[in-house]
Amino acid sequence: MVTGAAGFIGGNLCRRLVDEGYAVVGIDDLSTGIPENVPADIDFHLADIRGRAIHPLFKDIDTVFHLAAKNCLFDCLNSPLETSDINVRGTVNVLEASKEAGIGKFVYADSSAVYEGVRDFPSKVERVKPVGAYAISKHSGALFAEMYRAFHGLNLTTLRYFNVYGPAQDYRRIMPPAISAFILKIFEGNSPIIYGDGTKRRDFVYVDDVNDLHLLTIEDPRTDGRVFNVGSGANYSVIEIFNLISEAMHVSVEPILLDELPGEAEVTLADITQTLELGWRPRTNIRRGILNSIEYLKKEFESGKLASLD
């Protein structure tokens, strides 16, 4: 079972699981996900994770990947009621359905945003300080998942995603992630927008590498009952990413610098020591990952599928 199956990470995960021979059930209400992200050969259900109607779908499920969430930081900050309703109440409903069905493994998609109040880098899993609405809602969901582990025997693994990028990244969001936004603006012949001076640093990890770790959570019992950072262990400034994209697309363009967005961390950098101990490695370097993202979005742009980001 993959909740958020029509999202960026969820759609890529469904495709990888199918390729590995797993039967996949997907849930998404398509509020932010898109049908094109859903592989044709999964059992897909258009449904809201907050509704009781999803409970029968968990029958005979072995593993749940709970990825569905409201996840745009800016939008979450402006809509705390809806954010908590989806990310906390929705998560508890998924946990309750999993408990009733007796599922064997539950993988909770947490976020590096829970480190936003911590100034020690790289970020270690044992020290969190969520500040904004999104981070607080995700940490609340993680705490409920831990409660189900402690009181109901849920076999839980928590994954804290840093800046996941790659093909099908959420370019349709109100505030698209930087890599997709930069690429699309250049394809449109416009100047990309940077919020702030471009010195913020981000730990980017490629989606295929994330899926390698997803498979480990199913197959490796060493992941049971533990929390792992999902990052590359290296970071780049926003302006460095902009320059890498400009170079790869063979353009000379100046970005537009706008005011900082509220609630954004200055630095993200994952301590992946425990993740590396599983034998996992981030295999895709940033240049290759950017080239793959450009190639994907080039096909989308040339096909006319992309809506303008203006």
MARRO-946721 format. One record per residue (C-alpha): x, y, z. Coordinates in steps of 0.05 Angstrom, whole numbers, padded with zeros to 5 digits, always signed. Example, Ala and Ser with C-alpha at 12.3 -4.5 7.8 and 13.67 -1.06 7.14 Angstrom:
# MARRO-946721
+00246-00090+00156 +00273-00021+00143 
***
This chain:
# MARRO-946721
+00000+00000+00000 +00025+00069-00019 -00014+00130+00005 +00000+00191-00037 +00010+00146-00097 -00001+00202-00147 +00053+00247-00117 +00125+00254-00138 +00156+00205-00089 +00094+00161-00086 +00088+00153-00161 +00162+00137-00168 +00158+00087-00110 +00097+00052-00141 +00134+00044-00206 +00196+00016-00172 +00155-00033-00131 +00119-00058-00192 +00185-00067-00228 +00210-00107-00169 +00150-00154-00174 +00107-00128-00117 +00032-00121-00122 +00014-00049-00104 -00049-00015-00079 -00048+00061-00084 -00089+00115-00050 -00092+00188-00069 -00146+00242-00071 -00110+00279-00127 -00112+00344-00089 -00039+00355-00106 -00019+00290-00140 -00033+00278-00214 -00061+00217-00250 -00001+00214-00297 +00043+00196-00238 +00003+00133-00223 +00028+00070-00259 -00026+00035-00298 -00011-00033-00267 -00027-00016-00194 -00094-00022-00159 -00108+00053-00152 -00164+00083-00109 -00185+00155-00110 -00195+00167-00036 -00182+00214+00022 -00137+00187+00077 -00182+00219+00129 -00242+00177+00111 -00265+00111+00142 -00277+00086+00071 -00203+00071+00062 -00202+00018+00117 -00225-00042+00074 -00169-00027+00025 -00118-00049+00077 -00142-00121+00078 -00086-00169+00060 -00034-00113+00056 +00036-00132+00079 +00070-00063+00080 +00044+00008+00083 +00084+00067+00057 +00049+00128+00085 +00070+00186+00040 +00004+00225+00033 +00010+00294+00063 -00001+00368+00053 +00071+00388+00043 +00081+00458+00014 +00113+00497+00071 +00084+00564+00050 +00015+00535+00041 +00018+00497+00106 +00038+00560+00144 -00023+00596+00117 -00070+00536+00128 -00053+00505+00196 -00123+00476+00206 -00123+00439+00140 -00050+00419+00150 -00063+00387+00217 -00126+00354+00192 -00091+00320+00134 -00022+00307+00165 -00044+00288+00235 -00117+00264+00233 -00105+00232+00165 -00043+00196+00191 -00079+00170+00252 -00134+00143+00207 -00082+00107+00164 -00050+00079+00227 -00117+00055+00253 -00133+00021+00187 -00064-00012+00190 -00075-00036+00261 -00143-00065+00245 -00114-00101+00184 -00054-00128+00222 -00004-00103+00170 +00067-00128+00176 +00106-00064+00165 +00090+00011+00168 +00138+00061+00137 +00123+00133+00158 +00147+00189+00113 +00174+00242+00160 +00211+00306+00139 +00277+00340+00150 +00234+00401+00168 +00232+00373+00239 +00304+00397+00246 +00288+00469+00227 +00299+00495+00298 +00365+00458+00307 +00429+00494+00288 +00478+00435+00295 +00497+00403+00229 +00494+00351+00202 +00425+00337+00231 +00423+00275+00275 +00359+00235+00283 +00356+00240+00359 +00350+00316+00361 +00290+00351+00330 +00257+00420+00339 +00199+00431+00291 +00178+00504+00286 +00131+00514+00227 +00061+00485+00215 +00086+00432+00166 +00143+00408+00210 +00098+00406+00272 +00045+00367+00235 +00095+00316+00208 +00128+00307+00276 +00059+00298+00308 +00044+00243+00257 +00110+00210+00274 +00094+00212+00348 +00026+00179+00335 +00061+00126+00294 +00109+00114+00352 +00049+00108+00398 +00021+00053+00353 +00088+00018+00356 +00091+00022+00432 +00020+00003+00448 -00003-00039+00388 +00061-00073+00365 +00064-00036+00299 +00128-00054+00261 +00149+00018+00246 +00205+00050+00206 +00208+00125+00201 +00244+00158+00143 +00262+00232+00146 +00267+00257+00074 +00312+00315+00058 +00306+00349-00010 +00285+00293-00056 +00288+00311-00130 +00285+00277-00198 +00235+00262-00254 +00162+00280-00240 +00182+00327-00183 +00122+00370-00161 +00128+00425-00212 +00054+00441-00209 +00056+00464-00137 +00042+00537-00120 +00114+00542-00098 +00150+00488-00139 +00216+00459-00113 +00277+00497-00136 +00305+00448-00186 +00240+00439-00225 +00224+00513-00221 +00292+00534-00248 +00289+00485-00306 +00219+00503-00327 +00231+00578-00324 +00290+00569-00370 +00250+00526-00419 +00197+00582-00419 +00250+00633-00435 +00241+00668-00368 +00288+00685-00312 +00284+00636-00253 +00265+00664-00185 +00308+00657-00123 +00277+00676-00056 +00332+00709-00016 +00404+00716-00037 +00415+00644-00059 +00461+00625-00001 +00413+00576+00032 +00441+00506+00029 +00402+00443+00016 +00417+00368+00020 +00390+00340-00045 +00378+00265-00054 +00356+00233-00119 +00290+00196-00120 +00318+00130-00147 +00367+00128-00089 +00309+00140-00041 +00273+00081-00072 +00334+00037-00059 +00323+00053+00015 +00248+00041+00010 +00263-00030-00013 +00311-00040+00045 +00255-00022+00094 +00215-00081+00066 +00271-00131+00062 +00320-00114+00118 +00297-00127+00191 +00352-00079+00215 +00305-00023+00195 +00250-00045+00243 +00233+00004+00298 +00283+00056+00276 +00289+00126+00247 +00333+00142+00187 +00354+00206+00152 +00344+00202+00076 +00394+00250+00047 +00460+00251+00010 +00503+00277+00068 +00526+00336+00025 +00493+00402+00009 +00493+00457-00042 +00472+00529-00041 +00412+00550-00082 +00456+00593-00127 +00503+00533-00138 +00443+00492-00161 +00421+00548-00206 +00490+00552-00237 +00493+00476-00248 +00426+00478-00283 +00445+00538-00326 +00510+00503-00346 +00474+00438-00362 +00422+00475-00405 +00476+00517-00439 +00444+00583-00423 +00468+00649-00393 +00412+00678-00352 +00408+00720-00289 +00360+00699-00234 +00309+00746-00204 +00321+00755-00130 +00259+00765-00087 +00247+00770-00012 +00258+00710+00032 +00199+00663+00042 +00177+00654+00114 +00193+00589+00150 +00250+00564+00106 +00311+00534+00139 +00379+00565+00124 +00413+00498+00119 +00393+00425+00111 +00446+00371+00118 +00433+00299+00137 +00475+00256+00182 +00467+00191+00144 +00515+00149+00187 +00460+00101+00209 +00431+00097+00139 +00500+00080+00109 +00507+00024+00160 +00451-00012+00124 +00494-00016+00062 +00454+00038+00027 +00491+00092-00013 +00466+00153-00051 +00490+00131-00121 +00468+00190-00163 +00512+00252-00162 +00479+00320-00167 +00502+00333-00239 +00473+00267-00264 +00409+00278-00225 +00400+00348-00254 +00412+00322-00325 +00358+00268-00314 +00310+00321-00288 +00323+00366-00348 +00311+00309-00397 +00245+00290-00364 +00220+00362-00362 +00243+00375-00433 +00197+00319-00457 +00140+00346-00414 +00151+00416-00441 +00155+00396-00514 +00092+00354-00507 +00054+00415-00483 +00035+00382-00417 +00065+00436-00372 +00025+00493-00345 +00063+00559-00339 +00093+00575-00272 +00078+00649-00280 
***
